[in-house]
């Protein structure tokens, strides 16, 4: 009898172990339905493991041990956060994989997701293709082009082992004084809605028959996207960054919400909450709009992520009452918190709140379910480790040609000749001697703007590889045409040299976010002086490199031709493609160009609408054959 009992017990133990292994395989089995995998995994998770999934930390705070010991769900590289200066894609892949090994060594082996701001190409990474910022892409009116840019960006991000991009920004910028206006496609929500085609570019086309709101990421050449910043970020008073958007609910739905409908219908994986407030209520603490509207009304099934220290900024000053911020942010419906450094404080506070019934377990489960849904959908469990198969995609010639096409389609011709019968453009490639002037003519960093290599951007020509407008001019003109470059020549120099014509390239210096807020919107010095000195002495075309419309009315009469080039990125050859007539101008303003800043805010449809150039304006030229 004793022998039988021992044998039975051993058999029972063996059977239990076998069942446990089979059950354990369920969440790891890609053939299982998505819901079953999520349910199976969540049933095995402790509170500690669940809260860990809700944490996103900065690369500098991460290590394999941190990932393992705290069950961290995500890492990010903030603006300018790189493993090493000019790090190669191979270095990036190695670093990302080391962190991932820590995550995979945990009891349940849940992979982490690595995110990065890839907002105009893979802009943190040396040698990546830098596309025009969104303000320029809006002027193309070409959603298919933007979709191709999304696909190219996804390949370059994946080339460095990263599967998640904090893009696109679908803000509707209603006041160009806002320092993030260049991240917005347009003041018109319909243009912004059209440009959400970048999402299937980044993530892949949604399969036929997909459930609305369920995220989709189509494999190892695609990335999870992030629609941001929810909601009303582009409508703040006087364009002050992170400020208050004063508008009624119908206005919010009509102007700032439509692109979120489109993004969700295209399967966007994540949504990032805005620092700003709506009618005085911080968006990071707005349960009605995050849970009530985004999740319940719009049916969004991906995860909601905070902005950088976003919950800290629920209080003023930030971090003044962090336990309150944790409670308010998580209760509002934020699923993943971009902490990004003091993660133990966040974990401790949230753990205490759950154990004491302040935050219900159902809220934690909702957050974790959404995070796991995205990780399962994008294949992270099957392919958690990055490889080197895509490294040649970074800065590829094909992507640079695409960026060059985007540049030429984004340029808006505002004036062409002092009379319609006497156009200056296209410029002749064959001339005796031409002048190229201006602070932005030979400055790749200025050409790219903020969010390029560094968070705030950087001036000069050694930040990454690309083509300045000056180099592009030299590449384009006939061999016998002498190109003289003088950044800021005086009138006497211009007159004495008998130039055939001049190209003056001026604009704004790089900036990002609050540092870009401006109440005057002027061209950076010595730009206005350069315009006056050059254009008073010779026929000139002025190319404005800026993240938004700037003050140009005082100089307009002196200028023969003027081109809005926005922030074109690394492929300056796209500028000369249209200046010299290889291609025609086709871009149309996606932003109203004001006469004076006193008119602001001023958007199409406003009663006081009296622009220098209206939304949709843009002169055209025909391509010319020059021998």
LOVONU-808719 format. One record per residue (C-alpha): residue number from 1; residue in one letter; x, y, z. Coordinates in steps of 0.1 Angstrom, whole numbers. Example, Ala and Ser with C-alpha at 12.3 -4.5 7.8 and 13.67 -1.06 7.14 Angstrom:
// LOVONU-808719
PT 1 a 123 -45 78
PT 2 s 137 -11 71
//
This chain:
// LOVONU-808719
PT 1 x 0 0 0
PT 2 x 28 24 9
PT 3 x 46 14 -23
PT 4 x 15 22 -44
PT 5 x 10 55 -27
PT 6 x 46 65 -33
PT 7 x 44 55 -70
PT 8 x 11 74 -73
PT 9 x 26 105 -57
PT 10 x 56 104 -81
PT 11 x 33 100 -111
PT 12 x 11 129 -98
PT 13 x 43 151 -94
PT 14 x 54 142 -129
PT 15 x 20 150 -144
PT 16 x 18 183 -125
PT 17 x 52 193 -138
PT 18 x 42 183 -174
PT 19 x 10 203 -171
PT 20 x 28 233 -158
PT 21 x 53 232 -187
PT 22 x 25 229 -212
PT 23 x 7 257 -195
PT 24 x 39 278 -195
PT 25 x 42 273 -232
PT 26 x 8 287 -239
PT 27 x 18 324 -237
PT 28 x 50 315 -256
PT 29 x 31 298 -284
PT 30 x 24 322 -313
PT 31 x -3 299 -326
PT 32 x -24 306 -296
PT 33 x -50 334 -299
PT 34 x -37 368 -287
PT 35 x -63 370 -259
PT 36 x -53 336 -246
PT 37 x -16 344 -246
PT 38 x -22 376 -226
PT 39 x -46 359 -201
PT 40 x -22 330 -196
PT 41 x 8 353 -190
PT 42 x -10 377 -167
PT 43 x -23 348 -145
PT 44 x 14 340 -138
PT 45 x 25 375 -130
PT 46 x 30 389 -95
PT 47 x 22 425 -86
PT 48 x 59 433 -87
PT 49 x 62 419 -122
PT 50 x 31 438 -134
PT 51 x 42 472 -121
PT 52 x 76 466 -136
PT 53 x 60 463 -170
PT 54 x 45 498 -165
PT 55 x 79 514 -161
PT 56 x 100 530 -189
PT 57 x 135 541 -179
PT 58 x 162 561 -197
PT 59 x 191 542 -212
PT 60 x 215 558 -188
PT 61 x 195 544 -158
PT 62 x 193 509 -173
PT 63 x 215 478 -170
PT 64 x 209 441 -175
PT 65 x 207 437 -138
PT 66 x 182 466 -134
PT 67 x 160 450 -161
PT 68 x 162 416 -143
PT 69 x 157 428 -107
PT 70 x 129 453 -113
PT 71 x 111 435 -142
PT 72 x 113 468 -162
PT 73 x 90 468 -192
PT 74 x 107 495 -214
PT 75 x 138 516 -220
PT 76 x 141 548 -241
PT 77 x 168 569 -255
PT 78 x 158 605 -249
PT 79 x 169 633 -273
PT 80 x 207 629 -279
PT 81 x 210 598 -257
PT 82 x 233 575 -275
PT 83 x 256 546 -265
PT 84 x 286 565 -279
PT 85 x 293 596 -301
PT 86 x 288 585 -337
PT 87 x 278 551 -326
PT 88 x 275 526 -354
PT 89 x 243 505 -359
PT 90 x 263 475 -347
PT 91 x 270 493 -314
PT 92 x 234 502 -310
PT 93 x 223 466 -316
PT 94 x 248 453 -291
PT 95 x 237 477 -264
PT 96 x 199 470 -269
PT 97 x 205 433 -268
PT 98 x 225 435 -236
PT 99 x 195 451 -219
PT 100 x 172 426 -235
PT 101 x 192 397 -221
PT 102 x 185 410 -186
PT 103 x 148 411 -193
PT 104 x 148 375 -208
PT 105 x 166 362 -178
PT 106 x 136 369 -155
PT 107 x 113 342 -143
PT 108 x 88 348 -171
PT 109 x 112 361 -197
PT 110 x 90 390 -208
PT 111 x 110 411 -234
PT 112 x 114 448 -229
PT 113 x 105 473 -256
PT 114 x 131 499 -265
PT 115 x 117 533 -277
PT 116 x 133 564 -293
PT 117 x 123 597 -308
PT 118 x 125 591 -346
PT 119 x 105 622 -356
PT 120 x 121 631 -389
PT 121 x 140 599 -397
PT 122 x 161 582 -371
PT 123 x 173 616 -359
PT 124 x 194 606 -329
PT 125 x 217 584 -349
PT 126 x 248 593 -368
PT 127 x 246 588 -405
PT 128 x 209 583 -405
PT 129 x 187 599 -432
PT 130 x 172 631 -419
PT 131 x 139 638 -436
PT 132 x 122 672 -436
PT 133 x 104 680 -404
PT 134 x 66 676 -404
PT 135 x 59 713 -412
PT 136 x 76 707 -446
PT 137 x 59 673 -452
PT 138 x 25 690 -447
PT 139 x 33 713 -475
PT 140 x 38 683 -499
PT 141 x 2 673 -496
PT 142 x 14 638 -504
PT 143 x 3 611 -480
PT 144 x 18 583 -501
PT 145 x 52 600 -499
PT 146 x 48 603 -461
PT 147 x 39 566 -459
PT 148 x 72 558 -477
PT 149 x 91 580 -453
PT 150 x 75 560 -424
PT 151 x 86 527 -440
PT 152 x 121 540 -445
PT 153 x 123 554 -410
PT 154 x 111 520 -396
PT 155 x 139 502 -415
PT 156 x 166 527 -401
PT 157 x 152 524 -366
PT 158 x 152 486 -368
PT 159 x 187 487 -382
PT 160 x 199 498 -347
PT 161 x 179 471 -330
PT 162 x 150 494 -318
PT 163 x 114 484 -324
PT 164 x 95 514 -311
PT 165 x 94 551 -324
PT 166 x 78 580 -306
PT 167 x 62 592 -339
PT 168 x 41 607 -354
PT 169 x 33 640 -338
PT 170 x -3 647 -349
PT 171 x -6 680 -332
PT 172 x -26 707 -349
PT 173 x -4 738 -344
PT 174 x -27 768 -341
PT 175 x -1 793 -332
PT 176 x 34 794 -348
PT 177 x 48 810 -317
PT 178 x 48 774 -303
PT 179 x 83 759 -302
PT 180 x 70 726 -314
PT 181 x 51 739 -344
PT 182 x 76 723 -369
PT 183 x 65 689 -355
PT 184 x 30 696 -367
PT 185 x 19 689 -403
PT 186 x -6 718 -404
PT 187 x -30 742 -387
PT 188 x -57 724 -406
PT 189 x -68 691 -390
PT 190 x -77 676 -424
PT 191 x -41 678 -436
PT 192 x -29 663 -403
PT 193 x -54 635 -408
PT 194 x -42 628 -443
PT 195 x -6 626 -430
PT 196 x -15 598 -405
PT 197 x -6 576 -435
PT 198 x 29 576 -419
PT 199 x 15 551 -394
PT 200 x 10 522 -419
PT 201 x 44 532 -432
PT 202 x 60 528 -398
PT 203 x 39 498 -386
PT 204 x 27 481 -419
PT 205 x -7 480 -435
PT 206 x -35 468 -413
PT 207 x -46 433 -424
PT 208 x -81 431 -439
PT 209 x -107 424 -413
PT 210 x -87 437 -383
PT 211 x -106 448 -353
PT 212 x -108 486 -349
PT 213 x -85 499 -321
PT 214 x -63 467 -319
PT 215 x -27 476 -325
PT 216 x -8 462 -354
PT 217 x 30 459 -362
PT 218 x 39 439 -392
PT 219 x 71 421 -384
PT 220 x 108 427 -380
PT 221 x 111 455 -406
PT 222 x 84 476 -389
PT 223 x 82 495 -356
PT 224 x 54 503 -331
PT 225 x 43 539 -337
PT 226 x 31 565 -312
PT 227 x 4 591 -319
PT 228 x 12 622 -298
PT 229 x 5 644 -278
PT 230 x -30 636 -267
PT 231 x -47 660 -269
PT 232 x -47 697 -277
PT 233 x -10 702 -275
PT 234 x -10 725 -305
PT 235 x -37 748 -292
PT 236 x -22 764 -261
PT 237 x -26 801 -253
PT 238 x -1 822 -272
PT 239 x 16 789 -283
PT 240 x 33 786 -250
PT 241 x 47 750 -247
PT 242 x 30 727 -221
PT 243 x 5 754 -214
PT 244 x -33 756 -213
PT 245 x -55 749 -243
PT 246 x -87 769 -238
PT 247 x -114 755 -261
PT 248 x -149 740 -256
PT 249 x -154 702 -260
PT 250 x -169 706 -295
PT 251 x -139 726 -306
PT 252 x -115 700 -291
PT 253 x -133 673 -310
PT 254 x -134 693 -343
PT 255 x -98 705 -344
PT 256 x -75 684 -322
PT 257 x -92 650 -320
PT 258 x -98 639 -356
PT 259 x -63 627 -363
PT 260 x -66 603 -333
PT 261 x -96 587 -349
PT 262 x -75 581 -381
PT 263 x -45 569 -361
PT 264 x -66 544 -342
PT 265 x -83 531 -373
PT 266 x -49 525 -388
PT 267 x -39 504 -358
PT 268 x -15 527 -340
PT 269 x 2 508 -312
PT 270 x 6 536 -286
PT 271 x -6 571 -277
PT 272 x 15 596 -258
PT 273 x -2 620 -235
PT 274 x 4 658 -237
PT 275 x 21 679 -211
PT 276 x -5 706 -218
PT 277 x -38 712 -200
PT 278 x -73 714 -213
PT 279 x -93 742 -198
PT 280 x -70 741 -167
PT 281 x -69 703 -162
PT 282 x -36 686 -168
PT 283 x -39 661 -196
PT 284 x -18 636 -176
PT 285 x -45 636 -150
PT 286 x -75 637 -173
PT 287 x -95 605 -167
PT 288 x -124 616 -188
PT 289 x -103 621 -220
PT 290 x -78 593 -215
PT 291 x -100 565 -202
PT 292 x -135 578 -210
PT 293 x -128 590 -245
PT 294 x -96 575 -259
PT 295 x -100 540 -245
PT 296 x -138 536 -241
PT 297 x -153 559 -268
PT 298 x -127 555 -295
PT 299 x -119 519 -286
PT 300 x -81 523 -285
PT 301 x -66 489 -274
PT 302 x -29 498 -275
PT 303 x -11 513 -245
PT 304 x -11 549 -233
PT 305 x 23 563 -224
PT 306 x 32 594 -205
PT 307 x 57 620 -218
PT 308 x 91 624 -202
PT 309 x 85 630 -165
PT 310 x 49 637 -175
PT 311 x 33 627 -143
PT 312 x 58 647 -123
PT 313 x 45 678 -141
PT 314 x 9 672 -129
PT 315 x 20 693 -99
PT 316 x 35 727 -99
PT 317 x 64 728 -93
PT 318 x 70 693 -108
PT 319 x 76 664 -84
PT 320 x 62 685 -55
PT 321 x 39 656 -45
PT 322 x 50 626 -64
PT 323 x 27 600 -47
PT 324 x -2 622 -58
PT 325 x 12 624 -93
PT 326 x 15 586 -95
PT 327 x -21 582 -83
PT 328 x -35 608 -106
PT 329 x -16 597 -137
PT 330 x -22 560 -133
PT 331 x -59 565 -123
PT 332 x -64 587 -153
PT 333 x -55 557 -175
PT 334 x -18 561 -183
PT 335 x -4 525 -188
PT 336 x 33 531 -192
PT 337 x 51 558 -173
PT 338 x 82 575 -188
PT 339 x 98 579 -154
PT 340 x 127 581 -167
PT 341 x 153 580 -139
PT 342 x 138 576 -104
PT 343 x 121 543 -111
PT 344 x 124 528 -76
PT 345 x 104 558 -62
PT 346 x 76 552 -88
PT 347 x 76 514 -82
PT 348 x 74 519 -44
PT 349 x 47 545 -45
PT 350 x 25 526 -70
PT 351 x 30 493 -51
PT 352 x 19 510 -18
PT 353 x -11 525 -35
PT 354 x -23 491 -49
PT 355 x -17 472 -17
PT 356 x -37 498 2
PT 357 x -66 500 -22
PT 358 x -59 535 -35
PT 359 x -53 522 -71
PT 360 x -75 492 -79
PT 361 x -59 460 -92
PT 362 x -82 463 -122
PT 363 x -64 494 -133
PT 364 x -30 477 -131
PT 365 x -44 447 -150
PT 366 x -58 470 -178
PT 367 x -24 487 -182
PT 368 x -4 455 -183
PT 369 x -28 438 -207
PT 370 x -24 467 -231
PT 371 x 14 466 -228
PT 372 x 15 429 -234
PT 373 x -9 431 -263
PT 374 x 15 454 -281
PT 375 x 45 432 -273
PT 376 x 27 401 -285
PT 377 x 14 418 -317
PT 378 x 48 430 -327
PT 379 x 64 396 -323
PT 380 x 87 406 -295
PT 381 x 82 373 -277
PT 382 x 93 354 -309
PT 383 x 120 377 -319
PT 384 x 133 396 -288
PT 385 x 169 399 -299
PT 386 x 180 423 -326
PT 387 x 204 412 -353
PT 388 x 226 429 -379
PT 389 x 206 420 -410
PT 390 x 193 456 -415
PT 391 x 225 477 -407
PT 392 x 229 486 -443
PT 393 x 195 503 -443
PT 394 x 209 532 -421
PT 395 x 214 562 -443
PT 396 x 210 542 -475
PT 397 x 211 558 -509
PT 398 x 175 548 -515
PT 399 x 164 566 -484
PT 400 x 184 597 -492
PT 401 x 168 598 -526
PT 402 x 134 596 -509
PT 403 x 144 624 -485
PT 404 x 156 645 -515
PT 405 x 122 640 -532
PT 406 x 104 651 -500
PT 407 x 126 682 -499
PT 408 x 117 693 -534
PT 409 x 80 686 -529
PT 410 x 80 705 -496
PT 411 x 94 738 -508
PT 412 x 69 766 -512
PT 413 x 75 794 -537
PT 414 x 61 825 -522
PT 415 x 73 851 -547
PT 416 x 89 848 -581
PT 417 x 101 880 -597
PT 418 x 92 916 -589
PT 419 x 65 913 -616
PT 420 x 47 882 -628
PT 421 x 61 888 -663
PT 422 x 97 887 -651
PT 423 x 102 855 -630
PT 424 x 137 849 -615
PT 425 x 132 812 -610
PT 426 x 142 787 -622
PT 427 x 178 800 -620
PT 428 x 202 794 -650
PT 429 x 229 769 -643
PT 430 x 252 787 -667
PT 431 x 263 821 -654
PT 432 x 296 839 -651
PT 433 x 296 843 -614
PT 434 x 270 838 -587
PT 435 x 269 846 -550
PT 436 x 257 823 -522
PT 437 x 253 841 -489
PT 438 x 236 837 -456
PT 439 x 241 820 -422
PT 440 x 222 789 -433
PT 441 x 238 783 -468
PT 442 x 266 761 -455
PT 443 x 252 747 -422
PT 444 x 239 712 -421
PT 445 x 228 715 -385
PT 446 x 207 746 -392
PT 447 x 192 729 -422
PT 448 x 181 699 -400
PT 449 x 168 719 -370
PT 450 x 160 706 -336
PT 451 x 157 669 -327
PT 452 x 188 661 -348
PT 453 x 217 642 -331
PT 454 x 210 664 -300
PT 455 x 176 672 -285
PT 456 x 180 709 -293
PT 457 x 198 703 -325
PT 458 x 233 716 -332
PT 459 x 249 740 -357
PT 460 x 278 733 -380
PT 461 x 287 706 -405
PT 462 x 302 678 -384
PT 463 x 271 665 -367
PT 464 x 262 639 -393
PT 465 x 265 632 -430
PT 466 x 245 651 -456
PT 467 x 246 678 -482
PT 468 x 244 716 -475
PT 469 x 226 739 -498
PT 470 x 260 755 -508
PT 471 x 274 721 -517
PT 472 x 242 714 -536
PT 473 x 246 746 -556
PT 474 x 282 738 -565
PT 475 x 270 703 -576
PT 476 x 243 717 -598
PT 477 x 257 746 -618
PT 478 x 276 743 -650
PT 479 x 314 737 -645
PT 480 x 322 771 -659
PT 481 x 299 790 -634
PT 482 x 320 805 -606
PT 483 x 303 801 -572
PT 484 x 314 826 -546
PT 485 x 304 820 -510
PT 486 x 304 848 -485
PT 487 x 282 843 -454
PT 488 x 275 880 -447
PT 489 x 289 902 -474
PT 490 x 286 940 -473
PT 491 x 270 960 -501
PT 492 x 303 971 -516
PT 493 x 314 935 -520
PT 494 x 282 926 -537
PT 495 x 283 955 -561
PT 496 x 320 953 -570
PT 497 x 318 916 -580
PT 498 x 292 920 -607
PT 499 x 273 888 -598
PT 500 x 247 874 -622
PT 501 x 224 867 -593
PT 502 x 226 857 -556
PT 503 x 211 829 -534
PT 504 x 206 841 -498
PT 505 x 199 813 -473
PT 506 x 188 825 -438
PT 507 x 164 815 -411
PT 508 x 160 802 -375
PT 509 x 187 786 -354
PT 510 x 178 751 -341
PT 511 x 155 746 -311
PT 512 x 132 721 -296
PT 513 x 101 723 -273
PT 514 x 100 753 -249
PT 515 x 134 767 -260
PT 516 x 117 774 -294
PT 517 x 87 794 -280
PT 518 x 90 828 -296
PT 519 x 69 859 -293
PT 520 x 87 878 -322
PT 521 x 93 850 -348
PT 522 x 122 869 -364
PT 523 x 149 856 -388
PT 524 x 181 851 -368
PT 525 x 207 878 -371
PT 526 x 226 887 -392
PT 527 x 199 873 -417
PT 528 x 179 905 -421
PT 529 x 212 925 -427
PT 530 x 223 899 -453
PT 531 x 190 902 -471
PT 532 x 192 940 -472
PT 533 x 228 942 -483
PT 534 x 226 915 -510
PT 535 x 192 921 -524
PT 536 x 196 958 -527
PT 537 x 226 953 -550
PT 538 x 218 922 -571
PT 539 x 189 900 -582
PT 540 x 183 876 -554
PT 541 x 164 846 -543
PT 542 x 160 842 -505
PT 543 x 156 807 -491
PT 544 x 141 807 -456
PT 545 x 151 778 -435
PT 546 x 127 778 -405
PT 547 x 103 756 -385
PT 548 x 74 780 -391
PT 549 x 64 812 -409
PT 550 x 86 841 -397
PT 551 x 86 878 -402
PT 552 x 94 886 -439
PT 553 x 70 914 -448
PT 554 x 96 942 -442
PT 555 x 120 927 -467
PT 556 x 96 914 -493
PT 557 x 98 944 -517
PT 558 x 136 941 -520
PT 559 x 135 904 -527
PT 560 x 131 891 -562
PT 561 x 121 856 -552
PT 562 x 114 839 -519
PT 563 x 112 802 -510
PT 564 x 100 786 -478
PT 565 x 123 756 -473
PT 566 x 112 748 -437
PT 567 x 137 724 -421
PT 568 x 147 702 -450
PT 569 x 171 678 -433
PT 570 x 203 663 -447
PT 571 x 194 662 -484
PT 572 x 201 698 -495
PT 573 x 203 687 -531
PT 574 x 165 687 -531
PT 575 x 165 725 -527
PT 576 x 186 730 -558
PT 577 x 166 705 -577
PT 578 x 138 731 -579
PT 579 x 158 763 -577
PT 580 x 175 754 -609
PT 581 x 145 739 -626
PT 582 x 152 702 -628
PT 583 x 119 699 -611
PT 584 x 90 724 -607
PT 585 x 78 740 -575
PT 586 x 47 723 -562
PT 587 x 45 728 -524
PT 588 x 15 745 -509
PT 589 x 15 763 -475
PT 590 x 1 740 -447
PT 591 x 4 770 -424
PT 592 x -9 806 -428
PT 593 x 19 831 -433
PT 594 x 11 861 -411
PT 595 x 20 898 -418
PT 596 x 29 907 -382
PT 597 x 29 887 -350
PT 598 x 3 910 -336
PT 599 x -22 891 -358
PT 600 x -15 858 -340
PT 601 x -31 834 -334
PT 602 x -46 836 -369
PT 603 x -58 805 -387
PT 604 x -78 799 -419
PT 605 x -115 805 -412
PT 606 x -109 831 -385
PT 607 x -129 863 -388
PT 608 x -97 884 -387
PT 609 x -80 863 -414
PT 610 x -57 887 -433
PT 611 x -25 868 -441
PT 612 x 6 877 -461
PT 613 x 1 843 -478
PT 614 x -29 822 -471
PT 615 x -31 785 -463
PT 616 x -28 766 -496
PT 617 x -7 793 -513
PT 618 x 22 783 -534
PT 619 x 34 794 -568
PT 620 x 44 768 -593
PT 621 x 71 765 -620
PT 622 x 76 741 -648
PT 623 x 108 719 -651
PT 624 x 132 733 -676
PT 625 x 158 716 -698
PT 626 x 191 734 -695
PT 627 x 221 725 -716
//
